[in-house]
Amino acid sequence: MTPSPRSEGRVVALAGGVGAARFLRGLVGAVDPARLTAIVNTGDDREFYGVWVSPDVDIVTYTLADIVDRERGYGLTGDTFHVVDALEALGHETWFRLGDRDFAHCQHRTLQMRAGTGLAAITDGLRRRYGVATRILPMSEDPCPTRVELSGGVSVHFEEYMVRDGAPDDVERVDLSAAAAARPAPGALEALREADSVLICPSNPVVSIGPILAIPGVRDAIAASGAPVVGISPIIGGAPVKGPADRLLRGIGAEVSARGVAGLYTGLAHGFVIDERDAAQASDVEALGLRARAVDTLMRDVSVAAQLAETALELAESLR
């Protein structure tokens, strides 16, 4: 049974990617959506086909609006691809498959940006247009591309690494210097300072959460809030549910495990939720100074996501 929504407290979630979006779908069933703010990674953002694409922001927006292509976890359900197919026929590279309605959404963003509107205001307008009660904030309005450095001195944008090249294994470093030089988006630090609970979604810790935490002032704002911080592991049984988190974790010298991800959040988080399949690692997580909970974290449907969100919120409450 899905828990009844809570009304108390302001919850801020650090989010990026499909795992975060699925968790947030459950979280809006466990907390008043109007008291929830998602601060979303923009390190994946870049221009494609003349329009500005914010992949993680759009995944979160589409998922909370219940219009996401659930099979893929991104894009719009029932979308067509006439534009990119026509571009391909004209000789353009089309490895980034942007659907037609998705293209219009991104074109709207681009036109507004060219007119001088900031990404935060555009994002807020779009989520309202889609009927999403939860506030969605980009981590920054500045371009802050995440780059992946591979063997042989090759450096590529994360979307090139992930989508074009199929996430090769030879990762040597992840460059978050652009995020570290960026300004936080309007409202982001204020939301964190005023938070009663901060949740780190089960996102890729290296390229989804890492860029958010690299933005100047984010860690300090979390600390200033005095709020309990609870992370959720995206690793189950030594492997990510989706995406290249294993290759990226190895690339930065971290263990591919729930324990390894918890280690990345030491000094920031107070609690950490791991999958019941990794329950044997709970003592290792607690040795890092984080209170651990082991439950089912494989979000096969929204009811599991809601139960996972409830566990994270209960753990946060126990840490006050």
Residue frames relative to the residue before (quaternion, step in Angstrom):
aa qw qx qy qz dx dy dz
M 1.0000 0.0000 0.0000 0.0000 0.00 0.00 0.00
T 0.4389 -0.6974 0.5041 0.2588 3.58 -0.96 0.92
P 0.4816 -0.6857 0.4557 0.3004 3.60 -0.81 0.96
S 0.5271 -0.6012 0.4843 0.3553 3.59 -1.20 0.45
P 0.5470 -0.6305 0.4232 0.3523 3.61 -0.97 0.77
R 0.3759 -0.6921 0.5665 0.2425 3.56 -1.05 0.79
S 0.2952 -0.7612 0.5457 0.1888 3.58 -1.13 0.45
E 0.6544 0.5443 -0.3220 0.4146 3.56 1.15 -0.48
G 0.8145 0.3336 -0.2127 0.4244 3.52 -1.27 0.52
R 0.3326 -0.7049 0.5953 0.1954 3.50 -1.28 0.60
V 0.1346 -0.8016 0.5819 0.0263 3.53 -0.69 1.12
V 0.0899 -0.7633 0.6379 0.0488 3.55 -0.98 0.91
A 0.1302 -0.7878 0.6003 0.0458 3.55 -0.89 1.01
L 0.2733 -0.7154 0.6191 0.1739 3.55 -0.99 0.89
A 0.0048 0.8619 -0.4933 0.1172 3.54 -0.47 1.24
G 0.1989 0.7509 -0.6232 0.0910 3.49 -1.33 0.51
G 0.8269 0.2604 -0.1848 0.4630 3.55 -0.96 0.87
V 0.7591 -0.4140 0.2803 0.4170 3.50 -1.41 0.07
G 0.6410 0.5412 -0.3335 0.4301 3.60 0.93 -0.86
A 0.6546 0.5034 -0.3098 0.4712 3.56 0.98 -0.84
A 0.6553 0.5240 -0.3196 0.4402 3.57 0.90 -0.92
R 0.6660 0.4913 -0.3052 0.4711 3.58 0.94 -0.84
F 0.6317 0.5146 -0.3310 0.4760 3.58 1.04 -0.72
L 0.6596 0.5162 -0.3106 0.4495 3.58 0.94 -0.87
R 0.5794 0.5645 -0.3734 0.4541 3.59 1.11 -0.58
G 0.6798 0.4583 -0.2804 0.4992 3.55 1.05 -0.74
L 0.6398 0.5572 -0.3276 0.4157 3.55 1.01 -0.83
V 0.6592 0.4996 -0.3289 0.4558 3.62 0.98 -0.69
G 0.6251 0.4928 -0.3517 0.4927 3.57 1.28 -0.04
A 0.7144 0.4339 -0.2378 0.4948 3.56 1.29 -0.28
V 0.7632 0.1853 -0.1164 0.6080 3.58 1.28 -0.23
D 0.6051 -0.5451 0.4231 0.3971 3.57 -1.14 0.57
P 0.4391 -0.7266 0.4510 0.2754 3.65 -0.50 1.10
A 0.6447 0.5367 -0.3258 0.4362 3.58 1.07 -0.65
R 0.6927 0.4288 -0.2731 0.5115 3.60 1.26 -0.28
L 0.5934 0.5474 -0.3481 0.4764 3.54 1.33 0.30
T 0.0662 -0.7634 0.6417 0.0307 3.55 -1.05 0.87
A 0.1620 -0.7598 0.6222 0.0967 3.56 -0.94 0.91
I 0.1439 -0.7517 0.6393 0.0742 3.56 -0.80 1.07
V 0.1426 -0.8658 0.4791 -0.0211 3.50 -0.36 1.35
N 0.5737 -0.6128 0.4514 0.3028 3.51 -1.11 0.87
T 0.0697 -0.7834 0.6155 0.0506 3.58 -1.06 0.81
G 0.3632 0.7527 -0.4792 0.2681 3.57 1.21 0.34
D 0.6488 0.5100 -0.3154 0.4685 3.59 1.25 -0.36
D 0.4860 0.7076 -0.4179 0.2973 3.60 1.24 -0.32
R 0.2471 0.7427 -0.6092 0.1272 3.53 -1.18 0.64
E 0.5668 -0.5908 0.4504 0.3561 3.55 -1.30 0.21
F 0.0104 0.7493 -0.6621 0.0087 3.52 -1.12 0.86
Y 0.8600 0.0179 -0.0256 0.5094 3.58 -0.93 0.92
G 0.7152 -0.4745 0.2516 0.4472 3.57 1.06 0.73
V 0.6952 0.4051 -0.2910 0.5176 3.61 1.23 0.09
W 0.4521 -0.6869 0.5031 0.2659 3.57 -1.16 0.67
V 0.1442 -0.8049 0.5750 0.0250 3.53 -0.65 1.21
S 0.0940 -0.7643 0.6371 0.0326 3.56 -0.95 0.97
P 0.2260 -0.8543 0.4430 0.1515 3.60 0.40 1.22
D 0.7224 0.4429 -0.2753 0.4540 3.61 0.75 -0.97
V 0.6121 0.5371 -0.3463 0.4658 3.58 1.02 -0.76
D 0.7009 0.4699 -0.2767 0.4597 3.58 0.90 -0.90
I 0.5999 0.5442 -0.3656 0.4586 3.61 1.03 -0.67
V 0.6686 0.4881 -0.2975 0.4756 3.59 0.92 -0.89
T 0.6654 0.5106 -0.3044 0.4514 3.59 0.88 -0.95
Y 0.6966 0.4759 -0.2808 0.4575 3.58 0.79 -1.01
T 0.6515 0.5199 -0.3239 0.4476 3.58 1.00 -0.80
L 0.6969 0.4592 -0.2815 0.4736 3.59 0.86 -0.91
A 0.6558 0.4767 -0.3086 0.4974 3.58 1.21 -0.44
D 0.3687 -0.7574 0.4533 0.2914 3.58 1.35 -0.12
I 0.5399 0.5868 -0.4282 0.4253 3.56 0.96 0.91
V 0.4266 0.7158 -0.4551 0.3141 3.58 1.29 0.16
D 0.4855 -0.5904 0.5462 0.3427 3.54 -1.27 0.47
R 0.2868 -0.8188 0.4703 0.1615 3.57 -0.11 1.29
E 0.6061 0.5671 -0.3686 0.4186 3.60 1.04 -0.61
R 0.7391 0.3727 -0.2146 0.5185 3.56 0.94 -0.88
G 0.3938 -0.7183 0.4815 0.3116 3.58 1.08 -0.72
Y 0.7617 0.1925 -0.1422 0.6022 3.59 1.25 0.04
G 0.7003 0.4177 -0.3370 0.4708 3.55 -1.26 0.30
L 0.5624 -0.6214 0.4515 0.3062 3.53 -1.36 0.05
T 0.5214 -0.6462 0.4571 0.3187 3.53 -0.96 0.86
G 0.8360 0.1902 -0.1631 0.4881 3.55 -0.97 0.93
D 0.3907 0.7373 -0.4782 0.2740 3.59 1.23 0.18
T 0.2996 -0.7163 0.5981 0.1985 3.55 -1.29 0.45
F 0.3302 -0.7679 0.5294 0.1448 3.57 -1.25 0.38
H 0.1707 0.8306 -0.5129 0.1339 3.56 1.06 0.76
V 0.6523 0.5337 -0.3308 0.4245 3.61 0.95 -0.83
V 0.7177 0.4215 -0.2799 0.4785 3.61 0.73 -0.95
D 0.6058 0.5411 -0.3647 0.4552 3.60 1.08 -0.57
A 0.6557 0.4961 -0.3090 0.4780 3.58 1.03 -0.79
L 0.6341 0.5201 -0.3295 0.4678 3.58 1.03 -0.76
E 0.6324 0.5273 -0.3258 0.4647 3.57 1.02 -0.80
A 0.6529 0.5161 -0.3100 0.4598 3.58 0.98 -0.84
L 0.6793 0.4666 -0.2747 0.4953 3.56 1.22 -0.54
G 0.6444 -0.5849 0.2912 0.3974 3.57 1.29 0.20
H 0.5048 0.6507 -0.4305 0.3694 3.58 1.23 0.21
E 0.5086 -0.5978 0.5154 0.3440 3.56 -1.24 0.50
T 0.0210 -0.8197 0.5717 -0.0281 3.59 -0.79 1.00
W 0.1851 0.8128 -0.5317 0.1495 3.58 0.94 0.84
F 0.6676 0.3956 -0.3033 0.5530 3.60 1.21 -0.33
R 0.1988 -0.8286 0.5184 0.0714 3.56 -0.25 1.32
L 0.0066 -0.8031 0.5924 -0.0636 3.55 -0.20 1.33
G 0.3891 -0.7462 0.4974 0.2106 3.57 -0.62 1.16
D 0.6771 -0.5331 0.3310 0.3845 3.56 -1.23 0.46
R 0.6983 0.4312 -0.2746 0.5010 3.60 0.86 -0.89
D 0.5920 0.5452 -0.3419 0.4851 3.55 1.15 -0.65
F 0.6201 0.5443 -0.3264 0.4612 3.57 1.03 -0.84
A 0.6595 0.5072 -0.3090 0.4607 3.60 0.93 -0.92
H 0.6093 0.5489 -0.3309 0.4669 3.57 1.06 -0.83
C 0.7065 0.4479 -0.2572 0.4838 3.59 0.88 -0.95
Q 0.6006 0.5423 -0.3563 0.4672 3.59 1.13 -0.60
H 0.6063 0.5411 -0.3408 0.4727 3.57 1.04 -0.77
R 0.6434 0.5171 -0.3143 0.4688 3.59 0.91 -0.94
T 0.6771 0.5136 -0.2897 0.4402 3.57 0.86 -1.00
L 0.6644 0.4998 -0.3061 0.4638 3.58 0.89 -0.90
Q 0.6569 0.5034 -0.3089 0.4687 3.57 1.00 -0.80
M 0.6342 0.5211 -0.3282 0.4675 3.58 1.01 -0.79
R 0.6627 0.5026 -0.3052 0.4637 3.59 0.96 -0.85
A 0.6631 0.4848 -0.2983 0.4860 3.57 1.20 -0.52
G 0.6303 -0.5892 0.3092 0.4000 3.57 1.29 0.05
T 0.4948 0.6411 -0.4441 0.3833 3.59 1.23 0.15
G 0.4488 -0.7087 0.4810 0.2549 3.58 -0.95 0.87
L 0.6487 -0.5483 0.3676 0.3788 3.56 -1.20 0.56
A 0.6242 0.5457 -0.3546 0.4322 3.61 1.00 -0.72
A 0.6800 0.4774 -0.2887 0.4758 3.59 0.90 -0.90
I 0.6291 0.5271 -0.3321 0.4649 3.59 1.02 -0.77
T 0.6542 0.5172 -0.2994 0.4636 3.56 0.93 -0.95
D 0.6602 0.5034 -0.3099 0.4635 3.56 0.95 -0.86
G 0.6544 0.5164 -0.3133 0.4549 3.57 0.98 -0.81
L 0.6643 0.5025 -0.3045 0.4620 3.57 0.99 -0.80
R 0.6652 0.4862 -0.3336 0.4582 3.60 0.87 -0.81
R 0.6246 0.5145 -0.3405 0.4787 3.60 1.07 -0.63
R 0.6231 0.5487 -0.3310 0.4483 3.57 1.01 -0.84
Y 0.7308 0.4033 -0.2265 0.5020 3.58 1.06 -0.74
G 0.5395 -0.6709 0.3806 0.3377 3.58 1.25 0.17
V 0.4101 0.7027 -0.4768 0.3328 3.60 1.15 0.59
A 0.3363 -0.7731 0.5087 0.1744 3.58 -0.64 1.14
T 0.6271 0.5535 -0.3323 0.4358 3.58 1.12 -0.64
R 0.4281 -0.6838 0.5267 0.2679 3.55 -0.98 0.85
I 0.1050 -0.7814 0.6143 0.0322 3.58 -0.90 0.98
L 0.0364 -0.8075 0.5880 -0.0297 3.55 -0.71 1.14
P 0.3833 -0.6604 0.5773 0.2892 3.60 -0.98 0.72
M 0.5681 -0.6073 0.4176 0.3660 3.58 -1.10 0.56
S 0.7925 -0.0075 0.0489 0.6079 3.58 1.16 -0.68
E 0.3761 -0.6898 0.5633 0.2556 3.54 -1.28 0.41
D 0.5749 0.5800 -0.3762 0.4377 3.57 1.28 -0.14
P 0.5215 -0.5827 0.4910 0.3840 3.61 -1.08 0.51
C 0.1043 0.7968 -0.5861 0.1037 3.59 -0.71 1.02
P 0.0322 -0.8596 0.5100 0.0039 3.60 0.63 1.11
T 0.3413 -0.6895 0.6032 0.2105 3.52 -1.09 0.83
R 0.1019 -0.7951 0.5969 0.0337 3.55 -0.86 1.00
V 0.2538 -0.7520 0.5957 0.1235 3.51 -1.10 0.83
E 0.2092 -0.7829 0.5779 0.0963 3.56 -0.75 1.10
L 0.1693 -0.8045 0.5685 0.0306 3.51 -0.78 1.16
S 0.6938 -0.4459 0.3423 0.4502 3.57 -1.28 0.15
G 0.7628 0.3488 -0.2738 0.4706 3.53 -1.16 0.66
G 0.5905 -0.6187 0.3567 0.3759 3.57 1.23 0.32
V 0.4349 0.6959 -0.4622 0.3361 3.58 1.23 0.32
S 0.0542 -0.7844 0.6178 0.0034 3.58 -0.92 0.96
V 0.0082 0.8158 -0.5758 0.0543 3.58 -0.74 1.08
H 0.5632 -0.5532 0.4881 0.3722 3.54 -1.25 0.48
F 0.6226 -0.5776 0.3606 0.3856 3.58 -1.02 0.72
E 0.6520 0.5118 -0.3385 0.4454 3.63 0.90 -0.77
E 0.6169 0.5184 -0.3451 0.4813 3.58 1.08 -0.65
Y 0.6452 0.5244 -0.3109 0.4605 3.55 0.95 -0.92
M 0.7543 0.4330 -0.2125 0.4454 3.55 0.74 -1.12
V 0.8040 0.3263 -0.1496 0.4741 3.56 0.61 -1.17
R 0.7316 0.4301 -0.2542 0.4639 3.59 0.72 -1.01
D 0.8070 0.3187 -0.1362 0.4781 3.56 0.81 -1.07
G 0.4763 -0.7181 0.4165 0.2899 3.61 1.22 -0.02
A 0.5470 -0.6716 0.3740 0.3314 3.58 1.15 0.68
P 0.0259 -0.8314 0.5551 -0.0077 3.62 0.46 1.16
D 0.6155 -0.6177 0.3826 0.3054 3.54 -1.28 0.53
D 0.6711 0.5768 -0.3012 0.3554 3.58 1.06 -0.71
V 0.1735 0.7921 -0.5571 0.1790 3.57 0.79 1.07
E 0.1420 -0.8033 0.5750 0.0619 3.56 -0.87 0.96
R 0.7953 -0.0580 0.0732 0.5989 3.57 1.15 -0.54
V 0.2133 -0.7285 0.6311 0.1597 3.54 -1.26 0.50
D 0.2465 -0.8038 0.5338 0.0907 3.54 -0.64 1.18
L 0.0335 -0.8073 0.5881 -0.0349 3.56 -0.52 1.26
S 0.2900 0.8060 -0.4823 0.1835 3.58 1.22 0.38
A 0.6141 0.5437 -0.3637 0.4415 3.61 1.05 -0.61
A 0.6438 0.4992 -0.3195 0.4840 3.59 0.99 -0.80
A 0.6616 0.5270 -0.3049 0.4377 3.58 0.97 -0.85
A 0.7082 0.4139 -0.2513 0.5138 3.59 1.25 -0.39
A 0.5675 0.6290 -0.3670 0.3842 3.60 1.29 -0.09
R 0.4553 -0.6455 0.5348 0.3000 3.53 -1.32 0.32
P 0.5116 -0.6195 0.4803 0.3518 3.61 -1.03 0.63
A 0.5510 -0.6089 0.4512 0.3493 3.57 -1.10 0.65
P 0.6225 -0.5302 0.4058 0.4084 3.60 -1.14 0.51
G 0.8095 0.2734 -0.2177 0.4718 3.55 -0.87 0.98
A 0.5606 0.6429 -0.3933 0.3430 3.58 1.14 -0.47
L 0.7081 0.4422 -0.2782 0.4751 3.59 0.76 -0.96
E 0.6191 0.5417 -0.3458 0.4513 3.58 1.05 -0.72
A 0.6424 0.5217 -0.3242 0.4583 3.59 0.97 -0.85
L 0.6668 0.5005 -0.3010 0.4630 3.58 0.97 -0.84
R 0.6645 0.5079 -0.3121 0.4506 3.60 0.91 -0.87
E 0.7304 0.4255 -0.2260 0.4843 3.58 1.09 -0.71
A 0.4538 0.7171 -0.4351 0.3008 3.58 1.27 -0.05
D 0.3244 -0.7117 0.5892 0.2029 3.52 -1.22 0.65
S 0.7633 0.0354 -0.0414 0.6438 3.56 1.30 -0.44
V 0.1377 -0.7615 0.6272 0.0879 3.55 -1.12 0.72
L 0.1053 -0.7941 0.5981 0.0250 3.56 -0.78 1.07
I 0.2303 -0.7327 0.6247 0.1412 3.56 -1.03 0.87
C 0.3783 -0.7711 0.4688 0.2062 3.55 -0.34 1.28
P 0.5619 -0.5905 0.4488 0.3662 3.60 -1.24 0.34
S 0.2257 0.7738 -0.5309 0.2616 3.50 0.64 1.30
N 0.6590 -0.4498 0.4007 0.4504 3.54 -1.31 0.16
P 0.3627 -0.7770 0.4628 0.2246 3.63 -0.43 1.12
V 0.6628 0.5323 -0.3038 0.4302 3.58 1.16 -0.57
V 0.8425 0.1933 -0.0604 0.4991 3.60 0.68 -1.07
S 0.6789 0.4293 -0.3165 0.5047 3.62 1.22 0.00
I 0.7526 0.3199 -0.1847 0.5451 3.59 0.88 -0.94
G 0.5933 0.6110 -0.3587 0.3823 3.59 0.99 -0.81
P 0.6857 0.4745 -0.3136 0.4542 3.65 0.80 -0.86
I 0.6206 0.5324 -0.3564 0.4522 3.61 1.01 -0.71
L 0.7013 0.4670 -0.2695 0.4663 3.56 0.87 -0.95
A 0.6224 0.5461 -0.3396 0.4461 3.60 1.22 -0.39
I 0.5252 0.6300 -0.4191 0.3894 3.61 1.20 -0.39
P 0.5027 -0.6705 0.4423 0.3195 3.62 -0.73 0.97
G 0.8006 0.3034 -0.2418 0.4567 3.53 -0.97 0.94
V 0.5485 0.6433 -0.4068 0.3460 3.60 1.14 -0.44
R 0.6876 0.4706 -0.2950 0.4677 3.59 0.78 -0.96
D 0.6525 0.5146 -0.3170 0.4570 3.58 0.97 -0.82
A 0.6487 0.5158 -0.3215 0.4579 3.60 1.01 -0.80
I 0.6242 0.5211 -0.3377 0.4741 3.58 1.04 -0.74
A 0.6656 0.4981 -0.3040 0.4652 3.56 0.90 -0.90
A 0.6593 0.5283 -0.3068 0.4383 3.59 0.99 -0.86
S 0.6028 0.5822 -0.3584 0.4113 3.58 1.12 -0.59
G 0.2772 -0.7672 0.5203 0.2528 3.56 1.08 -0.75
A 0.4537 0.7081 -0.4323 0.3255 3.57 1.29 0.14
P 0.5084 -0.6000 0.4999 0.3629 3.58 -1.13 0.51
V 0.1993 -0.7716 0.5981 0.0845 3.55 -1.04 0.86
V 0.0272 -0.8045 0.5922 -0.0379 3.56 -0.71 1.12
G 0.1791 -0.7813 0.5915 0.0873 3.55 -0.88 1.00
I 0.2342 -0.7391 0.6132 0.1512 3.54 -1.26 0.44
S 0.4280 -0.7300 0.4742 0.2429 3.57 -0.76 1.03
P 0.2905 -0.7436 0.5738 0.1828 3.59 -1.02 0.82
I 0.6177 0.5330 -0.3276 0.4764 3.56 1.34 -0.05
I 0.0246 -0.7809 0.6240 -0.0148 3.56 -0.90 0.99
G 0.8527 -0.0032 -0.0213 0.5220 3.56 -0.69 1.06
G 0.7151 -0.4806 0.2515 0.4409 3.56 1.01 0.79
A 0.7395 0.3239 -0.2214 0.5471 3.60 1.20 0.30
P 0.5006 -0.6287 0.4863 0.3430 3.60 -1.13 0.52
V 0.5399 -0.5997 0.4732 0.3535 3.55 -1.18 0.54
K 0.7877 -0.0359 0.0774 0.6101 3.56 1.02 -0.84
G 0.7879 0.3544 -0.2366 0.4446 3.56 -1.11 0.65
P 0.6252 -0.6085 0.3851 0.3010 3.56 -1.38 0.15
A 0.1855 0.8213 -0.5268 0.1164 3.60 1.06 0.58
D 0.6193 0.5555 -0.3580 0.4239 3.60 1.02 -0.70
R 0.6789 0.4850 -0.2947 0.4659 3.60 0.90 -0.90
L 0.6839 0.4835 -0.2877 0.4644 3.57 0.99 -0.81
L 0.6173 0.5272 -0.3463 0.4701 3.59 1.04 -0.69
R 0.6560 0.4880 -0.3172 0.4805 3.58 0.91 -0.87
G 0.6392 0.5612 -0.3219 0.4158 3.57 1.04 -0.79
I 0.7349 0.3583 -0.2338 0.5262 3.58 1.13 -0.56
G 0.5898 -0.6287 0.3443 0.3720 3.56 1.28 0.27
A 0.5186 0.6268 -0.4229 0.3993 3.59 1.19 0.47
E 0.5363 -0.6163 0.4742 0.3280 3.55 -1.19 0.60
V 0.3744 -0.7107 0.5503 0.2277 3.55 -1.02 0.86
S 0.4786 0.6148 -0.4671 0.4180 3.54 0.17 1.35
A 0.6506 -0.4691 0.4028 0.4409 3.54 -1.30 0.18
R 0.6291 0.5419 -0.3131 0.4609 3.55 1.03 -0.86
G 0.6607 0.5200 -0.3024 0.4490 3.58 0.98 -0.86
V 0.6556 0.4867 -0.3136 0.4848 3.58 1.00 -0.79
A 0.6157 0.5457 -0.3466 0.4506 3.59 0.96 -0.81
G 0.6285 0.5561 -0.3293 0.4328 3.56 1.03 -0.78
L 0.6361 0.5333 -0.3279 0.4512 3.58 1.11 -0.67
Y 0.7293 0.4179 -0.2318 0.4896 3.59 1.16 -0.58
T 0.3704 0.7270 -0.4932 0.3018 3.58 1.27 0.17
G 0.7614 0.3128 -0.2583 0.5058 3.56 -0.89 0.96
L 0.7195 0.3595 -0.2291 0.5482 3.56 1.29 -0.25
A 0.7747 0.3148 -0.1576 0.5253 3.56 0.78 -1.08
H 0.3219 -0.7281 0.5744 0.1904 3.53 -1.30 0.48
G 0.7886 0.1345 -0.0663 0.5964 3.56 1.21 -0.51
F 0.1086 -0.7956 0.5953 0.0296 3.55 -1.22 0.52
V 0.2222 -0.7710 0.5880 0.1022 3.55 -0.86 1.04
I 0.0682 -0.7939 0.6043 0.0048 3.57 -0.80 1.06
D 0.5951 -0.5694 0.4187 0.3826 3.54 -1.24 0.32
E 0.6037 -0.5870 0.4049 0.3564 3.55 -1.15 0.67
R 0.5894 0.5695 -0.3662 0.4407 3.60 1.19 -0.45
D 0.7197 0.3850 -0.2200 0.5342 3.56 1.28 -0.43
A 0.2352 0.8256 -0.4903 0.1508 3.58 1.23 0.39
A 0.6010 0.5813 -0.3595 0.4143 3.59 1.10 -0.62
Q 0.6579 0.5072 -0.3118 0.4612 3.60 1.23 -0.39
A 0.4149 0.7361 -0.4625 0.2685 3.59 1.24 -0.13
S 0.6622 0.5029 -0.3181 0.4553 3.60 0.91 -0.83
D 0.6236 0.5271 -0.3392 0.4671 3.60 1.09 -0.67
V 0.6341 0.5190 -0.3218 0.4744 3.56 1.03 -0.82
E 0.6861 0.4770 -0.2935 0.4643 3.58 0.90 -0.86
A 0.5865 0.5618 -0.3661 0.4543 3.58 1.18 -0.48
L 0.6349 0.5135 -0.3201 0.4804 3.57 1.27 -0.40
G 0.5906 -0.5940 0.3550 0.4153 3.57 1.31 -0.07
L 0.5993 0.5412 -0.3615 0.4662 3.59 1.26 0.29
R 0.3905 -0.6911 0.5477 0.2645 3.57 -0.93 0.82
A 0.2233 -0.8251 0.5131 0.0784 3.59 -0.70 1.08
R 0.0558 -0.7344 0.6736 0.0625 3.50 -1.33 0.55
A 0.1590 -0.7801 0.5998 0.0798 3.58 -1.02 0.83
V 0.1600 0.7665 -0.5997 0.1651 3.57 -0.63 1.21
D 0.6473 -0.4619 0.4013 0.4546 3.55 -1.30 -0.10
T 0.0554 -0.8229 0.5655 0.0017 3.60 -0.59 1.14
L 0.5033 0.6333 -0.4373 0.3928 3.61 1.26 0.08
M 0.2142 -0.8409 0.4898 0.0841 3.55 -0.09 1.35
R 0.0715 -0.8341 0.5469 -0.0115 3.54 0.35 1.29
D 0.7845 -0.0114 0.0165 0.6198 3.56 1.17 -0.58
V 0.7130 -0.4808 0.2994 0.4133 3.54 -1.30 0.23
S 0.5982 0.5666 -0.3837 0.4169 3.63 1.07 -0.53
V 0.6377 0.4961 -0.3291 0.4887 3.61 1.03 -0.73
A 0.6391 0.5237 -0.3258 0.4594 3.58 0.99 -0.83
A 0.6543 0.5104 -0.3143 0.4611 3.59 1.01 -0.80
Q 0.6481 0.5009 -0.3152 0.4794 3.60 0.99 -0.77
L 0.6305 0.5210 -0.3276 0.4731 3.57 1.05 -0.76
A 0.6460 0.5130 -0.3136 0.4703 3.58 0.97 -0.86
E 0.6417 0.5233 -0.3217 0.4592 3.57 0.97 -0.84
T 0.6329 0.5244 -0.3283 0.4654 3.59 1.01 -0.79
A 0.6620 0.5061 -0.3077 0.4592 3.58 0.92 -0.90
L 0.6664 0.4969 -0.3022 0.4665 3.58 0.97 -0.84
E 0.6453 0.5105 -0.3184 0.4708 3.58 1.00 -0.79
L 0.6341 0.5122 -0.3310 0.4754 3.58 1.02 -0.76
A 0.6326 0.5206 -0.3320 0.4675 3.59 0.98 -0.81
E 0.6564 0.5157 -0.3154 0.4513 3.58 0.93 -0.88
S 0.6623 0.5127 -0.3072 0.4518 3.60 1.01 -0.78
L 0.6685 0.5156 -0.2846 0.4542 3.58 1.24 -0.42
R 0.4822 0.6831 -0.4371 0.3314 3.61 1.23 -0.06
